[in-house]
Amino acid sequence: MRAREDARRAGEPFPTAGVLSQKLITQAKQTPERSWLGEVSAVVLQQSLRDVEAAYKNFFVSLKGERKGAKSGAPRFKSRKDSRQSIRFTANARWSITGSGRLNLPKIGAVKVKWSRTLPAQPSSVTVIKDAAGRYFASFVIDTDPAADAAHMPDTDQTVGIDLGLTHFAVLSDGTKIDSPRFLRRAEKKLKKAQRELSRKQKGSKNREKARLKVARAHAQVADARREFHHQLSSTLIRENQAIGVEDLAVKGLARTRLARSVHDAGWSAFVHMLEYKAARYGRTLVRIGRFEPTSQTCSACGIKGGPKPLNVREWTCTACGTLHDRDHNAAKNVKTAAGLAVTACGAQVRPGLVPAQREETGSHGFPPEPCAA
C-alpha cells in the first residue's frame, strides 16, 4: 500500500501485482529488517497483495459512481492492534485436513479444530480469523450443489409478509408475533461493570489487556446470541414460505434517534440480509417494498388510508369499514399485499399499488389489482 501511495504522489503509474510481489516479498525477505516474512507461508503474503489490489479497484470504481451501495473509502494501513485479523490459504498453500480432523497449515502445523459442522464438499480455501475476543475461527470456501439445496427446501405454496419492530422483533401477516430477545439490554449490567473495570486500568499494562479481553468477550457473547437468533428465525421463514415480503427500513436514520440502542440491538439489517442470501440459495423469493409505503396507516380490510398514527397507538379502528386492527399485524398484512403476495377470495393475486420509485429504480410501477370474474 505504501508503494502505491508513493507512486501516486510521484505521478507515476501504479505498480502491478507482479512488481509488488517481487519487491515487497521476494527481495524483502533477503533483508535483515524483513527476514521475518520468511516465517509465514508465501501464499498468505500474496493474498494480502491481492486484497489491497481489490480494495483499490473498488475505491476507484466507487469514485466513478459505477459501484452500487455506499461509497468505498480509500484503503487503510493494517495494524497489529486491529480488533479483527485474518489470513487466507488457497490451494497453492498445500493446506489439508488430517484424518484425525485437525487443520494442517503450512509453517504452523496441525491445529486442533472444534468442528461446527461437516464440510459437504472439498474446500478451495480457508481463512483463519482472530476476533477482538481473542478467538480463532476457520472459514472454508466450498461450492454448493443447487440440486442438494433444493432437496433441503421443497417448494411450498405459503407466502408471508413481515413487519419488523421494537415491541416485537417481527409480526407475521398470519398473526404470529415473535418477541424481541433484546440481547444487549439484558447484558447491559454486565457490560457496564466490565467497561468500568477497563477504564480503571493503567494504559499499556497487562491488567488493562486482560480487562479489554473481558469486555470484548462480553460483547462477543451478545453478538453471537443475536446472530444465532437471526439464523434460526430466517431459516424457519425460508423453509416454511415460498415468498416473503419485507419492508426496506431506514435503519441508518432510525439509528440517529433516541431509539438508536434498541435499533442496533434488534439488528434488522443483518436479519434481512440473511433472508436475502438464503432465499437466493434455496430458490425462494424475497420482495422488498418501499420504506415510504404507508403500511401502518392503511386498513388491510378495505384499503382506506387512515392517516399517520403515533407509536403509542397499538390498536385502531378503521372509520370506513369499522375493522379493529392490531397495528403491527395490520402492517404485516399490508406488507404482504404491497409485495404482491396476497390473494383475493377468488384466488387472484393482488398486485402492489403505486409506490414512489427508489433512486436506482427505472421502468413502470405496478398496477391496481384486477377484478375477480363473476
C-alpha positions as CSV (number, residue, x, y, z in Angstrom):
1,M,0.0,0.0,0.0
2,R,2.9,2.4,0.8
3,A,4.4,1.6,-2.7
4,R,1.1,2.6,-4.3
5,E,0.8,5.8,-2.3
6,D,4.4,6.8,-3.2
7,A,3.7,6.1,-6.9
8,R,0.5,8.2,-6.7
9,R,2.3,11.2,-5.1
10,A,5.1,11.0,-7.7
11,G,2.6,10.9,-10.5
12,E,3.8,7.5,-11.7
13,P,1.5,4.6,-12.7
14,F,0.6,2.1,-10.0
15,P,3.0,-0.9,-9.9
16,T,1.5,-4.2,-10.9
17,A,0.9,-7.1,-8.5
18,G,3.9,-8.9,-10.1
19,V,6.2,-6.0,-9.4
20,L,5.0,-5.6,-5.9
21,S,5.4,-9.3,-5.2
22,Q,9.0,-9.3,-6.4
23,K,9.9,-6.1,-4.4
24,L,7.9,-6.5,-1.2
25,I,8.1,-10.3,-0.7
26,T,10.9,-12.0,-2.6
27,Q,13.5,-9.2,-2.2
28,A,12.3,-8.0,1.2
29,K,12.9,-11.5,2.7
30,Q,16.6,-11.1,2.0
31,T,17.0,-8.0,4.1
32,P,17.5,-8.2,7.9
33,E,14.6,-5.9,8.6
34,R,12.1,-8.1,6.7
35,S,13.6,-11.5,7.3
36,W,10.6,-12.4,9.5
37,L,8.5,-12.6,6.3
38,G,10.0,-16.0,5.7
39,E,8.4,-17.3,8.8
40,V,5.0,-17.4,7.2
41,S,3.6,-19.0,4.0
42,A,4.3,-17.0,0.8
43,V,0.7,-17.6,-0.2
44,V,-0.5,-15.6,2.7
45,L,1.6,-12.6,1.6
46,Q,0.4,-13.0,-2.0
47,Q,-3.2,-12.9,-0.9
48,S,-2.5,-9.8,1.1
49,L,-1.3,-8.1,-2.1
50,R,-4.4,-9.3,-3.9
51,D,-6.7,-7.9,-1.2
52,V,-5.0,-4.4,-1.4
53,E,-5.4,-4.5,-5.2
54,A,-9.1,-5.4,-4.9
55,A,-9.6,-2.6,-2.3
56,Y,-8.0,0.0,-4.7
57,K,-10.2,-1.3,-7.6
58,N,-13.4,-1.0,-5.5
59,F,-12.3,2.5,-4.4
60,F,-11.7,3.8,-7.9
61,V,-14.9,2.2,-9.2
62,S,-16.8,3.8,-6.3
63,L,-15.3,7.2,-7.1
64,K,-16.6,6.9,-10.7
65,G,-20.1,6.1,-9.4
66,E,-20.1,2.7,-11.1
67,R,-20.4,0.7,-7.8
68,K,-23.7,0.1,-6.2
69,G,-24.3,0.8,-2.5
70,A,-22.4,3.1,-0.2
71,K,-19.2,4.7,-1.4
72,S,-16.0,2.8,-0.6
73,G,-13.2,4.7,1.2
74,A,-9.5,4.6,0.3
75,P,-7.7,1.6,1.7
76,R,-6.1,2.0,5.1
77,F,-2.9,0.5,6.6
78,K,-3.3,-2.6,8.7
79,S,-2.2,-2.6,12.4
80,R,-1.3,-5.3,14.9
81,K,-3.8,-3.6,17.2
82,D,-6.8,-4.2,14.8
83,S,-9.6,-5.9,16.6
84,R,-10.0,-8.4,13.7
85,Q,-7.2,-10.1,11.9
86,S,-7.2,-12.8,9.2
87,I,-5.0,-14.7,6.9
88,R,-6.1,-16.8,3.8
89,F,-4.7,-20.0,2.5
90,T,-5.6,-21.1,-1.1
91,A,-5.0,-24.5,-2.6
92,N,-1.4,-23.4,-3.6
93,A,-0.5,-23.2,0.1
94,R,-1.0,-27.0,0.3
95,W,-3.0,-26.9,3.5
96,S,-5.0,-30.0,4.4
97,I,-7.4,-31.6,6.8
98,T,-5.8,-34.6,8.6
99,G,-7.5,-37.9,9.2
100,S,-8.0,-37.1,12.8
101,G,-9.9,-33.9,12.0
102,R,-7.1,-31.4,12.5
103,L,-6.3,-28.5,10.2
104,N,-2.8,-28.7,8.9
105,L,-1.5,-25.2,7.9
106,P,1.9,-24.5,6.2
107,K,4.6,-23.4,8.6
108,I,2.2,-23.7,11.5
109,G,1.4,-27.4,11.7
110,A,-1.6,-29.4,12.7
111,V,-4.1,-27.3,14.6
112,K,-6.9,-28.8,16.7
113,V,-10.3,-27.8,15.5
114,K,-13.7,-27.9,17.1
115,W,-15.9,-28.5,14.0
116,S,-19.3,-26.8,14.0
117,R,-20.5,-28.9,11.0
118,T,-19.1,-31.4,8.5
119,L,-17.9,-30.0,5.2
120,P,-20.3,-31.0,2.4
121,A,-17.6,-30.7,-0.3
122,Q,-13.9,-30.2,-0.8
123,P,-13.0,-26.6,0.2
124,S,-10.9,-24.5,-2.2
125,S,-9.5,-22.1,0.5
126,V,-9.5,-21.5,4.2
127,T,-9.4,-18.2,6.1
128,V,-8.2,-18.2,9.7
129,I,-9.7,-15.3,11.6
130,K,-8.9,-13.9,15.0
131,D,-11.6,-11.7,16.5
132,A,-11.5,-9.0,19.2
133,A,-12.1,-11.5,22.0
134,G,-9.0,-13.5,21.1
135,R,-10.9,-16.4,19.5
136,Y,-9.8,-18.1,16.3
137,F,-12.1,-19.3,13.6
138,A,-11.5,-21.2,10.3
139,S,-13.8,-20.2,7.4
140,F,-13.9,-22.5,4.4
141,V,-14.9,-21.7,0.8
142,I,-16.8,-24.5,-0.9
143,D,-19.0,-25.0,-4.0
144,T,-22.6,-26.0,-3.1
145,D,-24.9,-28.1,-5.2
146,P,-28.1,-26.3,-6.2
147,A,-30.0,-29.6,-6.5
148,A,-29.0,-30.6,-3.0
149,D,-30.1,-27.2,-1.7
150,A,-33.4,-27.6,-3.4
151,A,-33.9,-31.0,-1.8
152,H,-33.4,-29.5,1.6
153,M,-36.1,-26.9,1.0
154,P,-39.0,-28.4,-1.0
155,D,-41.4,-26.0,-2.7
156,T,-44.4,-24.7,-0.7
157,D,-47.5,-22.6,-1.5
158,Q,-47.2,-20.4,1.6
159,T,-46.3,-16.7,1.5
160,V,-45.9,-14.2,4.3
161,G,-45.4,-10.5,5.0
162,I,-43.2,-9.4,7.8
163,D,-43.4,-6.2,9.9
164,L,-40.2,-5.6,11.8
165,G,-40.4,-3.6,15.0
166,L,-39.1,-3.0,18.5
167,T,-42.1,-4.0,20.7
168,H,-42.0,-7.4,18.8
169,F,-39.0,-8.2,16.7
170,A,-41.3,-9.4,13.9
171,V,-45.0,-9.8,13.4
172,L,-46.1,-12.0,10.5
173,S,-49.2,-11.5,8.3
174,D,-50.7,-14.7,9.7
175,G,-50.8,-13.1,13.2
176,T,-47.7,-14.7,14.6
177,K,-45.7,-12.4,16.9
178,I,-42.1,-13.1,17.6
179,D,-40.8,-11.4,20.8
180,S,-37.6,-9.3,20.7
181,P,-34.9,-11.0,22.7
182,R,-33.1,-7.7,23.4
183,F,-29.7,-9.3,24.0
184,L,-27.9,-6.1,24.5
185,R,-30.4,-4.8,27.0
186,R,-30.2,-7.9,29.1
187,A,-26.4,-7.8,29.2
188,E,-26.1,-4.1,29.9
189,K,-25.3,-4.5,33.6
190,K,-22.5,-7.0,32.9
191,L,-21.1,-4.8,30.1
192,K,-21.1,-1.6,32.2
193,K,-19.3,-3.4,35.0
194,A,-16.6,-4.8,32.6
195,Q,-16.2,-1.3,31.0
196,R,-15.8,0.4,34.4
197,E,-13.0,-2.1,35.3
198,L,-11.3,-1.4,31.9
199,S,-11.4,2.3,32.4
200,R,-9.6,2.0,35.8
201,K,-6.6,0.0,34.5
202,Q,-3.4,1.8,33.5
203,K,-2.9,2.1,29.8
204,G,-0.3,-0.3,28.4
205,S,-0.4,-2.6,31.4
206,K,-1.1,-6.3,31.2
207,N,-4.1,-5.9,33.5
208,R,-5.7,-3.5,31.0
209,E,-5.3,-6.0,28.2
210,K,-7.0,-8.6,30.4
211,A,-9.8,-6.2,31.1
212,R,-10.1,-5.4,27.4
213,L,-10.4,-9.0,26.5
214,K,-13.1,-9.4,29.2
215,V,-15.1,-6.5,27.6
216,A,-14.6,-8.0,24.1
217,R,-15.8,-11.4,25.2
218,A,-18.9,-9.9,26.8
219,H,-19.8,-8.1,23.6
220,A,-19.0,-11.3,21.6
221,Q,-21.5,-13.3,23.6
222,V,-24.2,-10.7,22.8
223,A,-23.3,-10.7,19.1
224,D,-23.2,-14.5,18.9
225,A,-26.6,-14.8,20.6
226,R,-28.2,-12.3,18.3
227,R,-26.7,-13.9,15.2
228,E,-27.9,-17.3,16.3
229,F,-31.4,-15.9,16.8
230,H,-31.4,-14.3,13.3
231,H,-30.2,-17.6,11.7
232,Q,-32.8,-19.7,13.4
233,L,-35.7,-17.4,12.6
234,S,-34.6,-16.7,9.0
235,S,-34.1,-20.4,8.3
236,T,-37.6,-21.1,9.6
237,L,-39.2,-18.5,7.5
238,I,-37.4,-19.6,4.4
239,R,-38.3,-23.2,5.0
240,E,-42.0,-22.6,5.5
241,N,-42.6,-19.9,2.8
242,Q,-42.1,-19.8,-0.9
243,A,-42.2,-16.0,-1.0
244,I,-41.6,-13.4,1.7
245,G,-42.4,-9.7,1.8
246,V,-40.4,-7.3,4.0
247,E,-40.2,-3.5,4.3
248,D,-37.0,-1.7,3.4
249,L,-36.4,0.1,6.7
250,A,-34.3,3.3,7.0
251,V,-32.0,1.8,9.7
252,K,-29.4,4.5,9.4
253,G,-32.0,7.2,10.0
254,L,-33.6,5.4,13.0
255,A,-30.1,4.8,14.5
256,R,-29.8,8.6,14.8
257,T,-32.8,8.9,17.0
258,R,-33.4,8.2,20.7
259,L,-34.2,4.6,19.7
260,A,-30.7,4.1,18.5
261,R,-29.7,1.5,21.1
262,S,-32.8,-0.6,20.6
263,V,-32.5,-0.4,16.8
264,H,-28.9,-1.6,16.9
265,D,-29.9,-4.3,19.4
266,A,-32.6,-5.6,17.0
267,G,-30.2,-6.0,14.1
268,W,-32.8,-5.7,11.3
269,S,-30.3,-5.2,8.5
270,A,-28.4,-8.4,9.4
271,F,-31.7,-10.3,9.6
272,V,-32.9,-9.1,6.2
273,H,-29.5,-9.9,4.7
274,M,-29.8,-13.4,5.9
275,L,-33.3,-13.7,4.4
276,E,-31.9,-12.4,1.1
277,Y,-29.0,-14.8,0.6
278,K,-30.9,-17.8,1.9
279,A,-33.8,-17.0,-0.5
280,A,-31.4,-16.9,-3.4
281,R,-29.7,-20.1,-2.3
282,Y,-32.9,-22.2,-1.8
283,G,-35.0,-20.8,-4.7
284,R,-37.3,-18.6,-2.6
285,T,-38.5,-15.1,-3.4
286,L,-37.8,-12.1,-1.2
287,V,-39.6,-8.9,-2.1
288,R,-38.6,-5.6,-0.5
289,I,-41.3,-2.9,-0.6
290,G,-40.5,0.9,-0.4
291,R,-39.9,2.4,3.0
292,F,-42.5,5.1,2.3
293,E,-45.3,2.6,1.8
294,P,-48.0,3.6,4.4
295,T,-48.3,0.1,5.9
296,S,-49.3,1.4,9.4
297,Q,-51.8,3.9,8.1
298,T,-53.8,1.8,5.6
299,C,-56.6,-0.5,6.5
300,S,-55.8,-4.0,5.3
301,A,-59.5,-4.9,5.0
302,C,-60.8,-2.0,2.8
303,G,-57.6,-0.3,1.7
304,I,-58.6,3.2,3.1
305,K,-55.6,5.3,4.3
306,G,-56.5,6.5,7.8
307,G,-53.6,8.9,8.3
308,P,-50.4,8.9,10.5
309,K,-50.6,7.2,13.9
310,P,-48.2,7.8,16.8
311,L,-46.1,4.9,18.0
312,N,-48.1,4.6,21.3
313,V,-51.3,3.7,19.2
314,R,-51.1,-0.1,19.2
315,E,-54.7,-0.6,18.1
316,W,-57.0,1.4,15.9
317,T,-60.5,1.1,14.3
318,C,-61.0,1.9,10.6
319,T,-63.5,4.7,10.2
320,A,-64.6,3.4,6.8
321,C,-65.3,-0.3,7.5
322,G,-65.2,-0.4,11.3
323,T,-62.5,-3.1,11.4
324,L,-60.4,-3.2,14.6
325,H,-56.7,-3.5,13.8
326,D,-53.7,-4.5,15.7
327,R,-51.1,-2.0,14.5
328,D,-48.3,-4.5,13.7
329,H,-50.5,-7.3,12.4
330,N,-52.2,-4.8,10.1
331,A,-48.9,-3.5,8.8
332,A,-47.6,-7.1,8.1
333,K,-50.7,-7.8,6.0
334,N,-50.2,-4.6,4.1
335,V,-46.5,-5.5,3.5
336,K,-47.7,-8.8,2.0
337,T,-50.2,-7.0,-0.2
338,A,-47.7,-4.4,-1.3
339,A,-45.2,-7.1,-2.2
340,G,-47.8,-8.7,-4.5
341,L,-48.1,-11.9,-2.4
342,A,-51.7,-11.6,-1.2
343,V,-54.6,-13.3,-3.0
344,T,-58.3,-12.4,-3.2
345,A,-61.2,-14.7,-2.3
346,C,-61.3,-15.9,-5.9
347,G,-57.6,-16.8,-5.9
348,A,-56.4,-13.9,-8.0
349,Q,-53.0,-12.4,-7.0
350,V,-53.2,-8.8,-5.7
351,R,-50.6,-6.7,-7.4
352,P,-48.9,-3.9,-5.5
353,G,-50.3,-0.4,-5.8
354,L,-48.4,2.7,-6.9
355,V,-45.3,3.4,-4.8
356,P,-42.7,6.1,-5.1
357,A,-39.7,5.0,-7.2
358,Q,-36.4,4.5,-5.4
359,R,-33.3,6.3,-6.8
360,E,-32.0,3.3,-8.6
361,E,-35.3,2.1,-10.0
362,T,-36.3,2.5,-13.6
363,G,-39.3,1.4,-15.6
364,S,-43.0,1.3,-14.6
365,H,-44.7,0.7,-11.3
366,G,-47.3,-2.0,-10.5
367,F,-51.0,-1.7,-11.4
368,P,-54.1,-2.0,-9.2
369,P,-55.5,-5.5,-8.6
370,E,-57.7,-6.9,-11.4
371,P,-61.3,-7.6,-10.5
372,C,-62.5,-11.1,-9.9
373,A,-64.5,-12.8,-12.6
374,A,-68.2,-13.3,-11.7
